Amino acid sequence: MKEFSRRQNGFKNKMKPLKIKLSKPYIPSSGIKEVQKVLKSGNLVQGEVVKKFELALQKYLGTRHAILVSSGTAALHLALLALDIKEGDEVIVPAFTFPATANVVELVKAKPVFVDIALDDFCMDVRKIEKCISKRTKAIIPVHEFGQPADIKKIMSVAKKRNITVVEDAACALGAKFGNQMVGTFGKIGCFSFHPRKILTTGEGGLLVTDDVAMAEKLRSLRSHGICVKNGKMDFDYAGLNYRMTDFQAALGLSQMAHLEKMLKARVALAKAYDQGLAGISWIKTPLSIQNRKNVYQTYHVMLNQNVSRDALIQKLRDQGIEANLGAQALPCLSYYQKRYKLKERDFLNAREAYTQGLALPMHFALNEKDIKHVIRKLELSLGGINS
């Protein structure tokens, strides 16, 4: 993997102007006005606008409680703290995801136990979960990778049978559904991200959802230093953190709620244009459409044949003004986890393949089908000179 890192650094250092970016947030003009209004008001942190945004998200997701925080990582961290996950405990996580999913397990001094993914959805392979469960397993964190729902019903079934809590990492999946239910609302706690690469953004920001009243109260306390109010007086029940969202961030997010369904439909339409246009390119495998799962395509992630150098292709596209990148990391291939747990890459072959041969193509609301055709045309012309 050292050679992989060197090659990555190589194409990062050859920056050229981009005509088509990998991702671009959609900020309506109304959002900018609302942010200005909050800034002028002087009421900046976790106030009335945060409450309004929470209520809007609560209604949209069909959950009883929505708790806004400063980032998706903060949401995951608070979820584990609220569940009292601690040293000696184990938490099952997918081997292919953004490192934050496992990093928060490390932060509470528990042990992440990695499960390889299935290459049809890039999510945790349900068939491999049970053999990873031990007496120390306290939670499972399935990730709805790239906006594609994991096989959450089966995961919930395994968890229920073994009395294990499920925390959903739906960072990329706001609006995605399994059946008729929003992902993030199946487990005890669901976690979302509003990073600029996500469909709806607050710059940095995150969300926890739960139907459990006591859990919601604990999460709200933990996000704000452990504060609670008893008989009209402030007290501190926990050693909490400052993971609060600002009102101007909430104003930005709230302004996008009215456009969310339109943004989701646009992504699905762009994904279909990619699917059709890439169908004739033999060395590219497009993402599968899986029955009963609504994919919101936070990332349009394709797989390249083994004889194609993904990193050379990224550089070649960049030279032509198109930004592309890897999709996510195979955590057992990263130095920290490899050294700490002496992991063997051969035990996570699908995760490693997705890490080295996966390619994220441009996907955002500002794109149109003409842009997609341009990207496809450049891909068709790029094979020469990028074979491994």
C-alpha positions as a printed NumPy array, in Angstrom:
array([[  0.   ,   0.   ,   0.   ],
       [  3.052,   2.332,   0.264],
       [  3.263,   2.505,  -3.522],
       [ -0.451,   3.347,  -3.586],
       [  0.181,   6.299,  -1.219],
       [  3.104,   7.582,  -3.26 ],
       [  1.05 ,   7.527,  -6.437],
       [ -1.767,   9.386,  -4.715],
       [  0.626,  12.107,  -3.571],
       [  1.885,  12.305,  -7.129],
       [ -1.433,  13.21 ,  -8.696],
       [ -2.372,  15.517,  -5.832],
       [  0.68 ,  17.646,  -6.576],
       [ -0.269,  18.159, -10.245],
       [ -3.291,  20.37 ,  -9.771],
       [ -4.978,  21.838, -12.853],
       [ -8.168,  23.885, -13.157],
       [-11.24 ,  21.668, -12.94 ],
       [-14.183,  22.074, -15.288],
       [-16.216,  19.298, -13.656],
       [-15.754,  18.831,  -9.931],
       [-16.334,  15.604,  -8.046],
       [-18.788,  17.297,  -5.704],
       [-20.319,  20.725,  -5.249],
       [-22.753,  21.768,  -2.503],
       [-26.069,  23.326,  -3.457],
       [-26.661,  26.508,  -1.451],
       [-29.931,  28.284,  -2.321],
       [-29.901,  32.087,  -2.148],
       [-32.547,  31.885,   0.583],
       [-30.031,  30.004,   2.728],
       [-27.453,  32.771,   2.451],
       [-30.084,  35.33 ,   3.476],
       [-31.116,  33.215,   6.466],
       [-27.493,  32.855,   7.548],
       [-27.061,  36.631,   7.381],
       [-30.198,  37.061,   9.456],
       [-28.833,  34.763,  12.167],
       [-25.447,  36.485,  12.168],
       [-27.099,  39.884,  12.561],
       [-29.286,  38.599,  15.4  ],
       [-26.312,  37.737,  17.622],
       [-27.945,  34.445,  18.648],
       [-25.412,  32.103,  17.126],
       [-25.221,  28.761,  18.957],
       [-27.83 ,  26.   ,  19.298],
       [-30.868,  28.248,  19.46 ],
       [-34.27 ,  28.451,  17.825],
       [-33.043,  27.78 ,  14.293],
       [-31.358,  24.554,  15.425],
       [-34.674,  23.509,  16.983],
       [-36.553,  24.275,  13.741],
       [-34.047,  22.288,  11.697],
       [-34.3  ,  19.367,  14.137],
       [-38.089,  19.359,  13.853],
       [-37.904,  19.447,  10.044],
       [-35.49 ,  16.493,   9.997],
       [-37.546,  14.645,  12.589],
       [-40.637,  14.946,  10.394],
       [-38.788,  14.051,   7.193],
       [-37.194,  10.916,   8.645],
       [-40.256,   9.846,  10.632],
       [-38.407,   9.605,  13.929],
       [-39.355,  10.798,  17.416],
       [-36.107,  12.635,  18.219],
       [-33.514,  14.458,  16.103],
       [-30.39 ,  15.878,  17.756],
       [-28.104,  18.129,  15.701],
       [-24.366,  18.116,  16.396],
       [-21.153,  19.553,  14.983],
       [-20.24 ,  16.693,  12.604],
       [-21.09 ,  13.177,  11.529],
       [-18.081,  11.926,  13.49 ],
       [-19.391,  13.711,  16.579],
       [-22.722,  11.918,  16.065],
       [-21.038,   8.505,  15.973],
       [-18.863,   9.344,  18.979],
       [-21.844,  10.494,  21.061],
       [-23.807,   7.383,  20.08 ],
       [-21.115,   5.115,  21.517],
       [-20.724,   7.27 ,  24.641],
       [-24.485,   7.236,  25.216],
       [-24.507,   3.436,  24.895],
       [-21.661,   3.24 ,  27.43 ],
       [-19.375,   1.4  ,  24.993],
       [-16.015,   1.204,  26.739],
       [-12.664,  -0.538,  27.068],
       [-12.996,  -4.293,  26.729],
       [-16.054,  -4.04 ,  24.462],
       [-16.104,  -4.9  ,  20.761],
       [-17.97 ,  -3.12 ,  17.976],
       [-18.473,  -4.667,  14.539],
       [-17.809,  -2.301,  11.624],
       [-17.417,  -2.755,   7.847],
       [-13.889,  -3.112,   6.51 ],
       [-14.601,  -0.574,   3.757],
       [-15.775,   2.861,   4.869],
       [-14.445,   6.265,   5.884],
       [-12.141,   5.769,   8.915],
       [-14.375,   7.811,  11.253],
       [-16.655,   4.777,  11.659],
       [-13.877,   2.817,  13.336],
       [-12.005,   5.793,  14.796],
       [-14.839,   6.56 ,  17.203],
       [-14.653,   2.98 ,  18.486],
       [-10.993,   3.591,  19.235],
       [-11.849,   6.893,  20.933],
       [-14.024,   5.128,  23.521],
       [-11.218,   2.547,  23.945],
       [-13.266,  -0.327,  22.554],
       [-12.077,  -2.65 ,  19.778],
       [-13.368,  -2.4  ,  16.19 ],
       [-13.935,  -5.821,  14.631],
       [-13.923,  -5.63 ,  10.842],
       [-16.317,  -7.451,   8.52 ],
       [-15.618,  -7.631,   4.802],
       [-18.104,  -6.053,   2.412],
       [-20.172,  -7.418,  -0.459],
       [-19.203,  -5.919,  -3.812],
       [-22.811,  -5.678,  -4.982],
       [-23.614,  -2.857,  -2.523],
       [-20.218,  -1.982,  -0.893],
       [-21.864,  -2.545,   2.504],
       [-21.182,  -4.993,   5.303],
       [-21.609,  -8.616,   4.138],
       [-24.404,  -9.908,   6.377],
       [-23.282, -13.515,   5.869],
       [-19.989, -12.751,   7.616],
       [-21.303, -10.937,  10.691],
       [-22.159, -13.838,  12.996],
       [-18.678, -15.367,  12.953],
       [-17.326, -11.986,  14.146],
       [-19.614, -11.839,  17.185],
       [-18.113, -12.67 ,  20.572],
       [-19.166, -12.346,  24.209],
       [-17.649,  -8.858,  24.129],
       [-19.657,  -7.603,  21.14 ],
       [-21.813,  -4.682,  22.254],
       [-22.769,  -3.011,  18.971],
       [-22.826,  -3.29 ,  15.186],
       [-22.317,  -0.19 ,  13.024],
       [-23.553,  -0.891,   9.498],
       [-22.684,   1.836,   6.983],
       [-25.052,   2.736,   4.148],
       [-22.11 ,   3.318,   1.837],
       [-22.343,   5.922,  -0.933],
       [-26.081,   6.36 ,  -0.23 ],
       [-26.867,   2.695,  -0.964],
       [-28.851,   1.082,   1.877],
       [-27.16 ,  -1.856,   3.55 ],
       [-29.18 ,  -5.058,   4.005],
       [-30.443,  -3.527,   7.234],
       [-33.387,  -5.876,   7.853],
       [-31.066,  -8.9  ,   7.963],
       [-28.548,  -7.001,  10.081],
       [-31.291,  -6.095,  12.551],
       [-32.369,  -9.74 ,  12.653],
       [-28.846, -10.933,  13.506],
       [-28.496,  -8.197,  16.142],
       [-31.832,  -8.984,  17.773],
       [-31.043, -12.696,  17.951],
       [-27.748, -11.961,  19.729],
       [-29.037,  -9.014,  21.801],
       [-26.64 ,  -6.53 ,  20.189],
       [-27.358,  -2.816,  19.666],
       [-27.311,  -1.387,  16.136],
       [-26.011,   2.118,  15.441],
       [-26.547,   3.037,  11.798],
       [-23.916,   5.098,  10.043],
       [-26.131,   6.834,   7.491],
       [-23.642,   9.674,   6.932],
       [-24.073,   9.422,   3.147],
       [-27.669,   8.29 ,   3.057],
       [-30.121,  11.053,   3.961],
       [-33.27 ,  10.198,   2.019],
       [-32.297,   6.591,   1.238],
       [-34.869,   3.904,   2.011],
       [-34.996,   0.197,   2.703],
       [-38.533,  -0.742,   1.731],
       [-40.701,   2.173,   2.804],
       [-38.561,   3.135,   5.812],
       [-35.8  ,   5.714,   5.892],
       [-32.375,   4.31 ,   6.65 ],
       [-30.961,   5.567,   9.921],
       [-34.261,   4.808,  11.673],
       [-33.934,   1.022,  12.01 ],
       [-31.324,   0.851,  14.776],
       [-31.273,   2.188,  18.308],
       [-29.49 ,   5.292,  17.007],
       [-28.948,   6.629,  13.497],
       [-26.12 ,   8.997,  12.557],
       [-25.953,  11.388,   9.588],
       [-23.404,  13.87 ,   8.222],
       [-23.857,  17.313,   6.659],
       [-20.29 ,  17.673,   5.348],
       [-19.994,  19.552,   1.997],
       [-19.661,  16.236,   0.123],
       [-23.072,  15.163,   1.39 ],
       [-26.382,  15.812,  -0.382],
       [-27.501,  18.371,   2.21 ],
       [-24.768,  20.397,   3.876],
       [-24.232,  22.761,   6.785],
       [-20.495,  23.072,   6.103],
       [-19.672,  20.73 ,   8.935],
       [-22.501,  19.175,  10.892],
       [-24.169,  15.962,  11.947],
       [-27.371,  14.441,  13.255],
       [-28.446,  11.699,  15.642],
       [-31.934,  10.203,  15.525],
       [-33.635,   7.838,  17.944],
       [-37.106,   6.823,  19.078],
       [-35.885,   6.282,  22.65 ],
       [-36.812,   9.205,  24.941],
       [-34.177,   8.505,  27.598],
       [-31.485,   8.009,  24.947],
       [-32.423,  11.322,  23.289],
       [-32.117,  13.171,  26.602],
       [-28.714,  11.621,  27.251],
       [-27.477,  12.509,  23.753],
       [-28.638,  16.127,  24.138],
       [-26.823,  16.361,  27.461],
       [-23.609,  14.772,  26.165],
       [-23.436,  17.13 ,  23.148],
       [-23.382,  20.135,  25.495],
       [-20.859,  19.395,  28.267],
       [-23.174,  16.993,  30.124],
       [-25.568,  19.79 ,  31.137],
       [-29.001,  18.942,  32.492],
       [-31.648,  21.069,  34.155],
       [-33.165,  19.939,  37.466],
       [-35.864,  21.953,  39.224],
       [-34.992,  24.946,  37.084],
       [-31.282,  24.747,  37.956],
       [-28.353,  23.741,  35.781],
       [-26.448,  20.617,  36.767],
       [-24.027,  18.235,  35.045],
       [-24.918,  14.545,  34.822],
       [-22.042,  13.538,  32.508],
       [-18.541,  14.55 ,  31.506],
       [-19.846,  15.704,  28.133],
       [-18.386,  17.422,  25.091],
       [-19.014,  20.569,  23.094],
       [-20.538,  19.042,  19.968],
       [-23.193,  21.706,  19.42 ],
       [-24.336,  23.031,  16.05 ],
       [-24.513,  26.773,  15.425],
       [-27.728,  28.508,  14.395],
       [-26.178,  29.825,  11.176],
       [-25.239,  26.266,  10.176],
       [-28.798,  25.175,  10.926],
       [-30.158,  28.061,   8.824],
       [-28.055,  26.834,   5.917],
       [-29.352,  23.28 ,   6.291],
       [-32.95 ,  24.278,   6.883],
       [-32.997,  26.291,   3.658],
       [-32.072,  23.147,   1.701],
       [-34.876,  20.999,   3.147],
       [-37.398,  22.486,   0.694],
       [-35.138,  21.397,  -2.182],
       [-34.101,  17.978,  -0.826],
       [-36.471,  15.796,  -2.856],
       [-35.598,  17.732,  -6.   ],
       [-31.883,  17.17 ,  -5.317],
       [-32.441,  13.455,  -4.698],
       [-34.424,  13.012,  -7.934],
       [-31.692,  14.821,  -9.859],
       [-29.033,  12.444,  -8.503],
       [-31.077,   9.394,  -9.468],
       [-31.518,  10.809, -12.989],
       [-27.772,  11.488, -13.303],
       [-27.01 ,   7.971, -12.065],
       [-29.279,   6.529, -14.767],
       [-27.451,   8.613, -17.377],
       [-24.156,   7.189, -16.102],
       [-25.575,   3.644, -16.097],
       [-26.699,   3.909, -19.714],
       [-23.586,   5.652, -20.979],
       [-21.11 ,   3.371, -19.218],
       [-22.896,   0.147, -20.187],
       [-20.731,  -0.232, -23.283],
       [-17.391,   0.168, -21.486],
       [-16.249,  -3.361, -20.683],
       [-13.622,  -2.383, -18.097],
       [-16.083,  -0.467, -15.883],
       [-18.711,  -2.046, -13.628],
       [-21.521,   0.329, -12.645],
       [-23.306,   0.217,  -9.251],
       [-26.171,  -2.246,  -8.985],
       [-29.778,  -1.266,  -8.483],
       [-31.083,  -3.537,  -5.721],
       [-34.754,  -4.318,  -5.299],
       [-36.442,  -2.783,  -2.256],
       [-33.561,  -0.366,  -1.674],
       [-33.643,   3.308,  -2.671],
       [-30.116,   4.51 ,  -3.435],
       [-29.602,   8.289,  -3.228],
       [-26.168,   8.202,  -4.924],
       [-24.262,  10.459,  -2.576],
       [-21.363,   9.017,  -4.568],
       [-21.54 ,   7.387,  -7.978],
       [-19.003,   4.62 ,  -7.404],
       [-17.828,   2.29 , -10.174],
       [-15.379,  -0.61 , -10.161],
       [-12.534,  -0.893, -12.659],
       [-11.074,  -4.109, -14.034],
       [ -7.916,  -5.303, -12.307],
       [ -5.754,  -4.471, -15.346],
       [ -6.738,  -0.781, -15.132],
       [ -4.691,   1.549, -12.928],
       [ -7.27 ,   3.527, -10.987],
       [ -4.74 ,   6.134,  -9.834],
       [ -3.425,   6.726, -13.362],
       [ -7.012,   7.146, -14.546],
       [ -7.706,   9.72 , -11.829],
       [ -4.695,  11.707, -12.973],
       [ -5.637,  11.414, -16.645],
       [ -9.164,  12.68 , -15.951],
       [ -7.774,  15.538, -13.873],
       [ -5.511,  16.527, -16.772],
       [ -8.708,  16.908, -18.781],
       [-10.434,  19.018, -16.141],
       [-12.492,  16.247, -14.517],
       [-12.202,  15.492, -10.826],
       [-12.533,  11.861,  -9.699],
       [-11.245,  10.055,  -6.647],
       [-11.247,   6.859,  -4.647],
       [-14.55 ,   6.097,  -2.915],
       [-13.617,   5.013,   0.613],
       [-10.809,   3.285,   2.52 ],
       [-10.22 ,  -0.39 ,   3.287],
       [ -9.513,   0.114,   6.98 ],
       [ -7.458,  -3.084,   7.403],
       [ -5.094,  -1.681,   4.732],
       [ -4.464,   1.554,   6.653],
       [ -1.259,   1.8  ,   8.682],
       [ -2.934,   2.501,  12.024],
       [ -5.315,  -0.483,  12.006],
       [ -2.898,  -2.821,  10.281],
       [ -0.238,  -2.233,  12.928],
       [ -2.545,  -2.079,  15.945],
       [ -4.434,  -5.305,  15.227],
       [ -1.953,  -7.1  ,  12.94 ],
       [ -4.618,  -7.454,  10.283],
       [ -4.112,  -9.428,   7.083],
       [ -5.392,  -7.884,   3.874],
       [ -6.232, -11.334,   2.48 ],
       [ -9.019, -11.576,   5.07 ],
       [-10.741,  -8.544,   3.52 ],
       [-10.352,  -9.086,  -0.214],
       [-13.547,  -7.306,  -1.279],
       [-12.731,  -4.249,   0.836],
       [ -9.229,  -4.13 ,  -0.616],
       [-10.533,  -4.452,  -4.175],
       [-13.052,  -1.662,  -3.633],
       [-10.246,   0.469,  -2.153],
       [ -7.791,  -0.03 ,  -5.009],
       [-10.136,  -0.397,  -8.008],
       [-13.117,   1.724,  -6.948],
       [-13.63 ,   5.109,  -8.605],
       [-15.953,   7.926,  -7.535],
       [-17.177,   9.957, -10.506],
       [-18.61 ,  13.511, -10.425],
       [-22.066,  13.636,  -8.857],
       [-23.84 ,  16.783,  -7.675],
       [-26.874,  18.97 ,  -8.272],
       [-25.053,  21.405, -10.589],
       [-24.351,  18.674, -13.165],
       [-26.542,  17.931, -16.171],
       [-26.716,  15.047, -18.626],
       [-24.415,  16.879, -21.043],
       [-21.733,  16.915, -18.325],
       [-22.245,  13.197, -17.716],
       [-21.83 ,  12.463, -21.437],
       [-18.613,  14.501, -21.411],
       [-17.229,  12.488, -18.473],
       [-18.184,   9.219, -20.181],
       [-16.556,  10.294, -23.447],
       [-13.314,  11.108, -21.633],
       [-13.445,   7.756, -19.846],
       [-13.863,   5.949, -23.172],
       [-10.764,   7.702, -24.519],
       [ -8.683,   7.197, -21.356],
       [ -7.897,   3.479, -21.357],
       [ -4.725,   3.804, -23.393],
       [ -1.68 ,   4.148, -21.138],
       [ -3.464,   3.448, -17.829],
       [ -3.172,  -0.323, -17.721],
       [ -1.558,  -1.631, -14.55 ]])
